[in-house]
Structures are given as structure tokens and as C-alpha cells.
Amino acid sequence: MRIHRRQSKLLALMLAAALTLGGIVSGGRCRAAIPAVDDGLVVVSIGDSYSAGEGLSLFYGQDKPRKERVKDENWLAHRSTQAWAGLLTVATASGERVALRDRFCEPGTANEDISWYFAASTGAKTEHLTIPQEKFYAVFEGLWHVSIGTAYLTPQLEVFNGLTGNVDYVTVTIGGNDAHFVEIIASCLTTSSLLTPKKLTRKLNKIWEEFFNPDPETGIRLRLIEAYTQICEAAGPQACVIVVGYPPLLSDRGFSVSRKEASQVNEAVHMFNQWLAMLVEYCRVKNGLNLYFVSVEKEFEGHEAYSEDPYIFPLVYNDKQSKTEEINQLEPISGHSFHPNEKGAAVYAAAVQRKIDELEIRRKIRNGIPWIPEETTVAEAGQPYLLPEARRKRFCA
């Protein structure tokens, strides 16, 4: 039976303190301190299509027969086996680094070393953290083999119920669907800006009106604060919650959109990210939540949709090949549109990986667990590694 996580961590901290302060005495000699062993990590990834990996097949459950596929929450949510969250790596007790997707767990199951729970869903808004998300599906396999209906996905925060151990990390992208960004861009690209020159401006203005609406039921800003609070409460105070922003979406070099419209869209995304960062900081300082923000804007600059080396899918129309992956095959536009491609997913993973690695160092220093950097030789690894005081203060600030 697996030791309860709180007990295991307490034992690990006691062992680390004893080894670090005095070593283990044997035969009158002091043995070198050994790194304390933790009971493994629990990581949860929630949020919208940018976390789910929309557009990157294969999706979990996609290989099931049609009638079973439309009942599979993983497929209905379009949780991708190539999503950036699954590309993140963490170290096992032996020091081997493994990708989270290699430790994928269905609800109610767990691994001994690392458990990754994936509850993000395409189309999810902040409200779907606590209420079911409605999914209309229409899947065709020839003329006579059709599945059409509506499913309701489990509220995402329910993934935290019944986990074997305490949660270490949560990754999340949320808010983009509340602001209707992808819908606005698709609408912009499928209508002529010459015929409706102020259409995009009006839509963006409406977003900001909704963002600053003081009504907690409809104001996006207040809904985000509530969402962050709910996530942190569900995950527990020990969990580091990493909120990830959105990339610039449109290149001004493309022929499908004017320079002005591309600039307007990217500026709106930038301002949205700025507000996400400020709201995360507000929740950290004002409410004491264990929240961190990661931006991916710089990494995506010059790699927007319609650029020469895009990290973002352009507007994609459904064809025979893409329709086999679509939840609603009646839609003319594919869900791939304006989501990170494989390169974009790798960039997302690298940005979040840097934050997790930084937080892991902080956690080990704070808990008194001897930390040995990867470049340390075997000979040097015999003693606990102590950071210079200036670096220690920086990491522990």
C-alpha cells in the first residue's frame, strides 16, 4: 500500500534534516549525506484548448470505435497525446527524467513515482471548472453510421477529488474562451474588412467592456480571480499553480488579414496577458495564493499564424482528413485553427519547464532537501550542495 503523502514527506524532511546537519554515524566515521527520497510528484493539467492540445492528433480515446469514442471524455475534450503539458519532464526518485505523458493517469488511478492527471478541454471557460461543459458531437462514418448528440463533461476541478497524494503542480490556461478570441479572429478572416471596416474594433471593445464589468457573474476579470481561487483551494496550499498566457496569433505579413487587423488582435492578446499576470500577482499578494505566471509571447514573436515559420495553425477548413478528428464534423472550420502546432507545443513546454525547474530548486532548498545540480560530478555528489548566499536569497525570495 502506498504511504500517505503527508507522512512520506514528513519522513523525507526529517531524514534530510538529520543527514544535512550531522550525517549518519557508523563505526566512528561520518558517511556522506544522501538526498532524501520524496514519494513522487502529482501534476494536474487543466484549462482550455491551449492546454488540451487542440489540433495535435492523436487524441486520447481517438482509436476507439465511433460509438465508444463519443462517450469518452478524453476524446470529447480533445485531450491530445502531443499536448505541451504532457511534454513536461520531471525527475523520478532515481534521477531519471520522464515526460508526464508517460505517467498519464485516469481519474481514480495513480502511479508510484509520478502521476499526471489531464482534465483540460477544448472550449472550456472559467465556469467549466465547477459546472459540466456541454459538448455537441456529430461523427459520421459513411452515410449510415452516424453518432449525433450532446454530452456533458465532468467539471474540471473534480479531478482533484480522491487523489492518492497531495498535488505538487497544476498547469492551466484559462480565460481565452471567456474573451472569445478565436471566434473573433475566425469571424474576422471569414468576412471582408472592406465591407465591415470597424467590425473587429467593435468586437474587441466589447471584450474589454465585458472584462471590466463589475458584475461577478459576467465580468471576465472577476471570474478569473474566482477561478484562480477555486483552483488553489482544490489543489491545496502546497501545490504550485502555474498560469500560462497566450501567444500572439497573427502575422502582419499574411495575405488573409490586414496589417492593422493583425496588430489589433496581437495587441489585444498582449493586453490580456498583461492583465493575467497582474491578476496572478494580485492573488499571490492579496490572497496568499501559491500562483505563478508564465508568458510565451516572446517565444512566439515572428512565428504567428501566416508567418514564414509559424508556431500557430492558420484558419483551417474541415476536409476529409481533418473531419475524422473533429468532434462536430458539421462545422465548416476545424478546431485546429489558431492553436499551437507541434513547434508551438514544444515552445510552450520549454517555457513552463523553466518555471517548474526553478520551483523545484526552491522547494528543495526550502525543505532542507540536499539539492545536487545536474552538472555535479559523482565525486562532488558526496556532500550536500550549498548555494552561494546571494543565489540562495534569490531563489528563496
C-alpha positions as CSV (number, residue, x, y, z in Angstrom):
1,M,0.0,0.0,0.0
2,R,1.2,3.5,-0.8
3,I,2.3,5.6,2.2
4,H,0.1,8.6,2.7
5,R,1.8,11.6,1.0
6,R,1.9,13.8,4.2
7,Q,3.5,11.1,6.2
8,S,6.0,10.3,3.5
9,K,7.0,14.0,3.0
10,L,7.4,14.4,6.8
11,L,9.7,11.4,6.9
12,A,11.7,12.8,4.0
13,L,12.1,16.1,5.6
14,M,13.2,14.6,8.9
15,L,15.7,12.4,7.1
16,A,17.0,15.3,5.1
17,A,17.5,17.4,8.2
18,A,19.3,14.7,10.1
19,L,21.6,13.9,7.2
20,T,22.4,17.5,6.4
21,L,23.2,18.6,10.0
22,G,25.2,15.7,11.2
23,G,25.3,12.8,8.8
24,I,24.9,9.1,9.9
25,V,27.5,7.9,12.3
26,S,28.8,4.4,11.7
27,G,31.9,2.9,13.2
28,G,33.0,6.4,14.4
29,R,33.0,7.8,10.9
30,C,30.5,10.1,9.3
31,R,29.0,8.9,6.0
32,A,28.2,11.4,3.2
33,A,24.7,12.8,3.3
34,I,22.3,11.2,0.8
35,P,19.5,13.1,-0.9
36,A,16.1,12.4,0.8
37,V,13.6,10.5,-1.3
38,D,10.2,12.0,-1.9
39,D,7.2,9.9,-2.6
40,G,6.7,11.1,-6.2
41,L,5.0,14.0,-7.8
42,V,1.4,14.6,-8.6
43,V,0.8,17.0,-11.5
44,V,-2.6,18.2,-12.8
45,S,-3.2,20.0,-16.1
46,I,-6.5,21.8,-16.6
47,G,-7.9,24.6,-18.6
48,D,-8.9,25.3,-22.2
49,S,-7.9,24.1,-25.7
50,Y,-4.4,25.6,-25.4
51,S,-3.7,23.2,-22.6
52,A,-5.7,20.3,-24.1
53,G,-3.6,20.5,-27.3
54,E,-6.3,21.1,-29.8
55,G,-5.2,20.4,-33.3
56,L,-2.4,17.9,-32.4
57,S,-3.5,14.3,-33.0
58,L,-3.7,11.7,-31.8
59,F,-6.3,12.5,-29.0
60,Y,-6.8,10.2,-26.1
61,G,-9.7,7.9,-27.0
62,Q,-9.5,8.6,-30.7
63,D,-8.6,4.9,-31.5
64,K,-11.9,3.7,-30.0
65,P,-14.9,2.7,-32.2
66,R,-17.2,5.6,-33.0
67,K,-19.9,4.6,-30.5
68,E,-17.4,4.3,-27.7
69,R,-15.4,7.4,-28.8
70,V,-18.4,9.8,-28.4
71,K,-18.8,8.6,-24.8
72,D,-15.1,9.1,-24.0
73,E,-14.5,12.3,-22.1
74,N,-10.8,12.4,-23.2
75,W,-11.8,12.4,-26.8
76,L,-14.8,14.8,-26.4
77,A,-12.4,17.2,-24.6
78,H,-9.8,16.7,-27.4
79,R,-7.0,16.0,-25.0
80,S,-4.0,15.4,-27.1
81,T,-1.2,12.9,-26.6
82,Q,1.0,15.7,-28.0
83,A,-0.2,18.5,-25.7
84,W,2.6,20.7,-24.3
85,A,1.6,19.7,-20.7
86,G,2.4,16.1,-21.5
87,L,5.8,17.1,-22.8
88,L,6.9,18.5,-19.5
89,T,9.5,16.3,-17.7
90,V,10.1,15.6,-14.0
91,A,12.7,13.5,-12.2
92,T,11.9,10.1,-10.7
93,A,13.5,9.1,-7.3
94,S,16.4,7.6,-9.3
95,G,17.0,10.9,-11.1
96,E,15.7,9.7,-14.4
97,R,13.7,12.4,-16.2
98,V,10.4,11.2,-17.7
99,A,7.7,13.0,-19.7
100,L,4.4,13.5,-18.0
101,R,2.6,11.8,-20.8
102,D,4.4,8.6,-19.9
103,R,2.8,8.8,-16.5
104,F,-0.7,9.6,-17.7
105,C,-3.4,8.5,-15.2
106,E,-7.1,8.2,-15.5
107,P,-9.1,9.5,-12.5
108,G,-9.1,7.0,-9.7
109,T,-5.7,5.6,-10.6
110,A,-2.2,6.5,-9.6
111,N,1.5,5.7,-10.2
112,E,4.1,5.0,-7.5
113,D,6.5,7.7,-8.7
114,I,4.8,10.3,-10.9
115,S,1.1,10.7,-11.6
116,W,-0.2,13.1,-14.3
117,Y,-3.9,13.9,-14.5
118,F,-5.2,15.7,-17.6
119,A,-8.5,17.4,-17.4
120,A,-8.2,20.4,-19.9
121,S,-10.8,20.6,-22.5
122,T,-11.3,22.4,-25.8
123,G,-13.9,25.2,-25.5
124,A,-13.6,25.4,-21.7
125,K,-14.4,28.6,-19.9
126,T,-13.8,29.6,-16.3
127,E,-17.3,28.4,-15.4
128,H,-16.4,24.8,-16.5
129,L,-14.0,24.5,-13.6
130,T,-17.1,23.9,-11.4
131,I,-20.0,23.1,-13.8
132,P,-20.3,20.5,-16.6
133,Q,-19.2,21.6,-20.0
134,E,-21.8,20.9,-22.8
135,K,-20.4,19.2,-25.9
136,F,-22.3,18.7,-29.1
137,Y,-20.9,15.9,-31.2
138,A,-21.6,14.8,-34.8
139,V,-19.5,12.0,-36.1
140,F,-20.0,10.3,-39.5
141,E,-18.6,7.1,-40.8
142,G,-20.2,6.7,-44.1
143,L,-23.9,7.6,-44.9
144,W,-25.5,5.1,-42.4
145,H,-23.1,5.2,-39.5
146,V,-23.8,8.4,-37.6
147,S,-23.5,9.5,-34.0
148,I,-25.1,12.8,-33.1
149,G,-25.8,14.0,-29.6
150,T,-24.9,16.1,-26.6
151,A,-22.5,15.1,-23.8
152,Y,-21.6,16.8,-20.6
153,L,-18.0,16.8,-19.4
154,T,-17.2,16.5,-15.7
155,P,-16.3,19.8,-14.1
156,Q,-12.6,20.1,-14.2
157,L,-11.9,20.7,-10.5
158,E,-13.4,17.3,-9.7
159,V,-10.1,15.8,-10.9
160,F,-8.7,16.8,-7.5
161,N,-11.2,14.6,-5.7
162,G,-9.8,11.4,-4.4
163,L,-6.2,11.8,-5.5
164,T,-3.9,9.5,-3.6
165,G,-1.3,12.1,-2.8
166,N,-1.0,15.9,-2.4
167,V,-0.8,17.8,-5.6
168,D,2.6,19.3,-6.4
169,Y,2.0,21.3,-9.6
170,V,-1.0,22.5,-11.5
171,T,-0.7,23.9,-15.0
172,V,-3.6,25.9,-16.5
173,T,-4.6,28.2,-19.5
174,I,-8.0,29.7,-19.0
175,G,-9.8,32.9,-20.0
176,G,-9.3,32.9,-23.7
177,N,-12.7,31.4,-24.4
178,D,-14.3,33.8,-21.9
179,A,-13.0,36.6,-24.2
180,H,-14.0,34.8,-27.4
181,F,-10.6,35.5,-29.1
182,V,-10.6,32.5,-31.5
183,E,-14.2,33.1,-32.5
184,I,-13.5,36.8,-33.2
185,I,-10.4,36.0,-35.3
186,A,-12.2,33.4,-37.3
187,S,-15.1,35.8,-37.9
188,C,-12.6,38.5,-39.0
189,L,-11.0,36.2,-41.5
190,T,-14.2,34.9,-43.0
191,T,-15.7,38.3,-43.7
192,S,-14.3,41.2,-45.7
193,S,-12.8,44.1,-43.7
194,L,-13.6,46.4,-46.7
195,L,-17.3,45.8,-46.2
196,T,-17.2,45.9,-42.4
197,P,-14.1,48.0,-41.6
198,K,-14.9,48.6,-37.9
199,K,-16.2,45.1,-37.1
200,L,-13.0,43.9,-35.4
201,T,-12.7,47.1,-33.4
202,R,-16.3,46.8,-32.1
203,K,-15.8,43.2,-31.1
204,L,-12.6,43.9,-29.3
205,N,-14.2,46.9,-27.5
206,K,-17.0,44.6,-26.4
207,I,-14.4,42.2,-24.9
208,W,-12.9,44.9,-22.7
209,E,-16.3,46.1,-21.6
210,E,-17.1,42.5,-20.5
211,F,-13.6,42.2,-19.0
212,F,-14.1,45.2,-16.7
213,N,-17.8,44.5,-16.0
214,P,-18.2,44.8,-12.2
215,D,-20.8,42.0,-12.1
216,P,-19.0,38.9,-10.7
217,E,-21.2,36.7,-12.9
218,T,-20.3,38.3,-16.2
219,G,-17.1,40.3,-15.6
220,I,-14.1,38.3,-17.0
221,R,-11.6,39.9,-14.7
222,L,-13.6,38.9,-11.6
223,R,-14.3,35.4,-13.0
224,L,-10.6,34.9,-13.4
225,I,-9.8,35.9,-9.8
226,E,-12.5,33.5,-8.7
227,A,-11.2,30.7,-11.0
228,Y,-7.6,31.1,-9.6
229,T,-9.0,31.0,-6.0
230,Q,-11.1,27.9,-6.8
231,I,-8.1,26.1,-8.4
232,C,-5.8,26.8,-5.4
233,E,-8.4,25.7,-2.9
234,A,-9.0,22.5,-4.8
235,A,-5.3,21.7,-5.3
236,G,-4.3,22.6,-1.7
237,P,-1.8,25.2,-0.3
238,Q,1.2,23.0,-1.1
239,A,0.5,23.0,-4.8
240,C,2.3,25.4,-7.1
241,V,-0.3,26.6,-9.7
242,I,1.3,27.8,-12.9
243,V,-1.0,30.0,-15.0
244,V,0.2,30.2,-18.6
245,G,-0.6,33.1,-21.1
246,Y,-1.5,33.1,-24.7
247,P,0.8,33.8,-27.8
248,P,0.5,36.5,-30.4
249,L,-1.8,34.9,-33.1
250,L,-1.5,36.7,-36.4
251,S,1.5,37.7,-38.6
252,D,1.1,41.1,-40.4
253,R,2.8,39.5,-43.4
254,G,0.0,37.2,-44.3
255,F,-2.5,37.9,-47.1
256,S,-5.5,36.7,-45.2
257,V,-5.6,39.6,-42.8
258,S,-4.6,43.3,-43.0
259,R,-1.6,44.7,-41.0
260,K,-4.0,46.8,-39.0
261,E,-6.2,43.8,-38.0
262,A,-3.2,41.6,-37.1
263,S,-1.8,44.4,-35.0
264,Q,-5.2,44.9,-33.3
265,V,-5.5,41.2,-32.5
266,N,-2.0,40.8,-31.2
267,E,-2.2,44.0,-29.1
268,A,-5.5,42.7,-27.5
269,V,-3.8,39.4,-26.7
270,H,-0.8,41.2,-25.2
271,M,-3.1,43.4,-23.0
272,F,-5.0,40.2,-22.0
273,N,-1.7,38.6,-20.9
274,Q,-0.7,41.7,-19.0
275,W,-3.9,41.5,-17.1
276,L,-3.5,37.8,-16.4
277,A,0.0,38.5,-15.0
278,M,-1.4,41.3,-12.8
279,L,-4.3,39.2,-11.6
280,V,-2.0,36.3,-10.7
281,E,0.2,38.8,-8.7
282,Y,-2.8,40.3,-7.0
283,C,-4.0,36.8,-5.9
284,R,-0.5,36.0,-4.6
285,V,0.0,39.2,-2.6
286,K,-3.6,39.9,-1.6
287,N,-5.0,36.5,-1.1
288,G,-1.8,34.5,-0.4
289,L,-2.4,32.0,-3.2
290,N,0.5,29.9,-4.5
291,L,0.3,31.2,-8.1
292,Y,2.9,31.8,-10.8
293,F,2.5,33.3,-14.3
294,V,4.4,32.2,-17.4
295,S,4.4,34.2,-20.6
296,V,5.1,32.7,-24.0
297,E,4.8,35.9,-26.0
298,K,8.5,36.5,-26.8
299,E,8.9,32.9,-27.9
300,F,6.1,33.2,-30.4
301,E,7.1,36.6,-31.8
302,G,7.7,36.2,-35.6
303,H,6.1,32.8,-35.5
304,E,2.4,33.7,-35.6
305,A,-0.1,32.1,-38.0
306,Y,0.7,33.1,-41.6
307,S,4.4,33.8,-40.8
308,E,7.2,32.1,-42.7
309,D,7.9,29.7,-39.7
310,P,4.6,29.5,-37.9
311,Y,4.1,28.0,-34.4
312,I,0.3,28.6,-34.8
313,F,-2.1,26.9,-37.1
314,P,-3.8,29.3,-39.6
315,L,-7.5,29.2,-40.3
316,V,-8.2,25.6,-41.2
317,Y,-11.3,24.4,-43.1
318,N,-12.6,20.9,-42.5
319,D,-11.6,18.4,-45.1
320,K,-12.0,14.7,-45.3
321,Q,-8.8,14.1,-43.3
322,S,-9.3,16.6,-40.5
323,K,-13.0,15.7,-40.2
324,T,-12.1,12.3,-38.8
325,E,-10.6,14.1,-35.8
326,E,-13.4,16.7,-35.3
327,I,-15.9,16.4,-32.5
328,N,-18.5,18.2,-34.6
329,Q,-18.0,17.3,-38.3
330,L,-20.8,19.6,-39.3
331,E,-18.7,22.7,-38.6
332,P,-17.0,24.2,-41.7
333,I,-14.0,25.4,-39.7
334,S,-11.6,23.0,-38.0
335,G,-10.8,23.3,-34.3
336,H,-7.2,23.3,-35.3
337,S,-7.5,26.9,-36.2
338,F,-5.2,29.4,-34.3
339,H,-3.9,26.8,-31.9
340,P,-0.2,25.9,-31.4
341,N,1.2,23.3,-33.8
342,E,3.9,20.8,-32.8
343,K,6.6,23.6,-32.8
344,G,4.3,25.8,-30.7
345,A,3.6,23.0,-28.2
346,A,7.4,22.4,-27.8
347,V,7.8,26.2,-27.1
348,Y,5.0,26.2,-24.5
349,A,6.5,23.1,-22.8
350,A,10.0,24.7,-22.7
351,A,8.7,28.0,-21.1
352,V,6.7,26.1,-18.4
353,Q,9.5,23.6,-17.9
354,R,11.8,26.5,-16.9
355,K,9.3,27.6,-14.2
356,I,8.9,24.1,-12.9
357,D,12.7,23.6,-12.7
358,E,13.0,26.9,-10.8
359,L,10.2,25.9,-8.4
360,E,11.7,22.5,-7.8
361,I,15.0,24.1,-6.7
362,R,13.2,26.5,-4.4
363,R,11.1,23.6,-2.9
364,K,14.2,21.5,-2.2
365,I,16.1,24.4,-0.6
366,R,13.1,25.5,1.5
367,N,12.5,21.9,2.7
368,G,16.2,21.3,3.5
369,I,16.5,18.5,1.0
370,P,20.1,18.4,-0.4
371,W,20.0,19.6,-4.0
372,I,22.6,18.5,-6.4
373,P,22.7,20.2,-9.8
374,E,22.9,18.0,-12.9
375,E,26.4,19.1,-13.8
376,T,27.8,18.0,-10.4
377,T,30.2,15.0,-10.8
378,V,29.8,11.8,-8.9
379,A,32.8,12.6,-6.7
380,E,31.3,16.0,-5.7
381,A,27.9,14.5,-5.0
382,G,29.1,13.0,-1.7
383,Q,28.3,16.2,0.2
384,P,25.2,18.4,0.2
385,Y,25.4,21.1,-2.4
386,L,25.1,24.6,-0.8
387,L,24.3,27.6,-3.0
388,P,26.3,30.8,-2.5
389,E,24.4,33.1,-0.2
390,A,23.5,35.6,-2.9
391,R,21.9,32.9,-5.1
392,R,20.2,31.3,-2.1
393,K,18.4,34.6,-1.3
394,R,17.4,35.0,-4.9
395,F,15.9,31.5,-5.2
396,C,14.1,31.7,-1.8
397,A,12.8,35.3,-2.3
